[in-house]
């Protein structure tokens, strides 16, 4: 495994992202080679997100990466990983930049560290809303990451926090609640119908 950010200089990463963006393609090679288990911050993010899952629910982990979320879920949860590359035999392989949202039965979805890589965010959010009644998404909004070179990180969109909330509401989520996590990274908990 390699580290895309560590193996390539920022300008090279920027060029690769812009080239992929022109074709609206996912950097599949990056994700198939990326050492997704290397970052403690990703596991920490999964731990902080997992507290929002209810015991005994079916959980869809979109952009599952190292699948750190699985071991942090409450007792009795059923875990279903989804990613653009196979992570294990259970992985639903789907490139959400090219393919429609898969038909999956789940009670809640988590999309941690993946929304930044989606070109058509409204389309993704509509698919998410149709698939699950409840979800938690993480996102680095533009207004909290001023001056950050999103292209060199592989990020292909740049929404501010208010735009993301508006898109979630437009997608049909009736309850949209921003959950502070870190100054530059927000969690947003959404539900189709208020409880």
C-alpha positions in Angstrom: 0.0 0.0 0.0 1.1 3.5 -0.6 0.1 7.0 0.6 -1.2 9.2 -2.2 -0.6 12.3 -0.3 2.9 11.2 0.9 4.0 9.7 -2.4 3.1 12.7 -4.6 3.9 16.4 -4.2 1.0 18.8 -3.9 1.3 20.0 -7.4 1.3 16.5 -8.9 -1.8 15.7 -6.7 -3.4 18.9 -7.9 -2.8 18.1 -11.6 -4.1 14.5 -11.2 -7.3 15.8 -9.5 -7.9 18.5 -12.1 -7.4 16.0 -14.9 -9.9 13.5 -13.3 -12.3 16.4 -12.7 -12.3 17.3 -16.4 -13.6 13.8 -17.1 -15.6 13.7 -13.8 -13.9 10.4 -12.9 -13.0 9.0 -9.6 -9.3 8.4 -8.9 -9.8 4.6 -8.6 -6.1 3.9 -8.8 -5.5 6.2 -5.8 -8.1 4.4 -3.7 -7.0 0.9 -4.7 -3.4 1.7 -3.6 -4.1 4.0 -0.7 -3.2 2.8 2.8 -6.6 3.7 4.2 -5.7 2.3 7.7 -2.8 4.6 8.2 -4.5 7.6 9.7 -5.4 7.7 13.3 -7.6 10.8 12.6 -9.8 8.6 10.4 -10.4 6.1 13.2 -11.0 9.0 15.6 -13.5 10.5 13.2 -15.3 7.1 13.0 -15.4 6.7 16.8 -17.0 10.2 17.1 -19.5 9.4 14.4 -20.4 5.9 15.7 -22.1 7.3 18.8 -24.9 8.5 16.5 -25.9 4.9 15.5 -28.7 3.3 17.4 -28.1 -0.3 18.7 -29.4 -3.1 16.5 -29.6 -1.0 13.3 -28.4 -1.9 9.8 -25.6 0.5 9.0 -24.3 1.4 5.5 -20.7 2.7 5.5 -20.3 4.7 2.3 -16.6 5.2 1.4 -15.8 2.6 4.0 -12.0 2.7 3.5 -10.4 0.8 6.4 -13.8 0.0 7.9 -12.9 1.5 11.2 -16.5 2.3 11.8 -17.5 -1.3 12.1 -15.7 -2.0 15.4 -17.1 1.1 17.0 -20.8 0.6 16.3 -23.2 -0.1 19.2 -24.0 -3.7 20.0 -26.2 -5.6 17.5 -25.6 -3.4 14.5 -25.3 -5.0 11.1 -22.5 -3.5 9.1 -22.5 -3.1 5.3 -19.4 -1.5 3.6 -19.6 0.4 0.3 -16.6 1.8 -1.6 -15.4 2.4 -5.1 -12.9 -0.5 -4.6 -13.3 -3.9 -2.9 -12.2 -3.7 0.8 -13.3 -7.3 1.7 -15.8 -9.9 0.4 -18.8 -8.0 1.8 -18.0 -4.7 0.1 -20.6 -3.3 -2.3 -18.4 -1.9 -5.0 -19.9 1.2 -6.5 -18.4 4.3 -8.0 -21.0 6.9 -7.0 -19.5 9.4 -9.5 -20.5 7.1 -12.3 -23.2 4.7 -11.0 -26.6 5.3 -9.4 -27.0 4.8 -5.7 -27.3 1.1 -5.1 -30.5 -0.4 -3.8 -29.6 -1.3 -0.2 -31.7 -2.0 2.9 -30.2 0.0 5.7 -31.5 2.0 8.7 -28.7 4.5 8.7 -25.7 5.5 6.5 -22.4 7.1 7.3 -20.5 9.0 4.7 -17.2 9.9 6.4 -14.5 11.6 4.4 -16.1 10.9 1.1 -18.5 13.7 0.2 -15.5 15.9 -0.9 -14.8 13.4 -3.7 -18.4 13.6 -5.2 -18.9 15.7 -8.3 -22.7 15.7 -8.4 -23.5 16.3 -4.7 -27.3 16.9 -5.2 -27.6 13.6 -7.2 -25.7 11.8 -4.4 -27.9 13.3 -1.7 -31.1 12.4 -3.5 -29.9 8.8 -3.8 -28.9 8.8 -0.1 -32.3 10.1 0.9 -34.1 7.4 -1.1 -31.9 4.7 0.4 -31.9 5.4 4.1 -34.1 7.3 6.6 -31.1 8.6 8.6 -27.5 9.5 7.8 -24.4 11.2 9.2 -22.1 12.9 6.8 -18.7 14.6 7.5 -17.6 17.5 5.3 -14.8 20.1 5.2 -16.8 23.2 4.2 -15.1 25.8 2.2 -15.9 28.6 4.7 -14.1 26.7 7.4 -11.1 25.8 5.2 -10.2 29.1 3.7 -6.9 28.9 1.8 -6.8 25.1 1.8 -5.8 23.7 -1.6 -8.7 21.4 -2.1 -7.4 20.1 -5.5 -4.2 18.9 -4.0 -6.2 16.9 -1.4 -8.2 15.3 -4.2 -11.4 17.2 -3.3 -13.6 17.9 -6.3 -16.2 20.2 -4.8 -16.2 23.3 -2.6 -19.4 23.9 -0.7 -19.7 26.2 2.3 -21.6 24.9 5.3 -24.9 26.8 4.5 -24.8 25.4 0.9 -24.5 21.8 2.2 -27.4 22.3 4.5 -29.5 23.8 1.7 -28.7 20.9 -0.6 -29.6 18.4 2.1 -33.0 20.1 2.6 -33.5 20.3 -1.1 -32.8 16.5 -1.4 -35.8 15.9 1.0 -34.2 15.5 4.4 -36.7 17.1 6.8 -34.4 17.2 9.8 -30.8 18.6 9.2 -28.7 19.1 12.2 -25.0 20.3 12.2 -23.1 18.5 14.9 -19.8 20.3 15.7 -16.8 17.9 15.5 -13.7 19.9 14.7 -13.3 23.5 13.6 -12.6 22.6 10.0 -14.7 19.4 9.8 -18.4 19.3 10.5 -20.8 16.4 11.0 -24.3 16.7 9.7 -27.0 14.4 11.0 -30.0 14.1 8.7 -33.4 12.3 8.7 -36.1 11.9 6.1 -38.8 12.4 8.7 -38.5 14.1 12.1 -38.7 11.6 15.0 
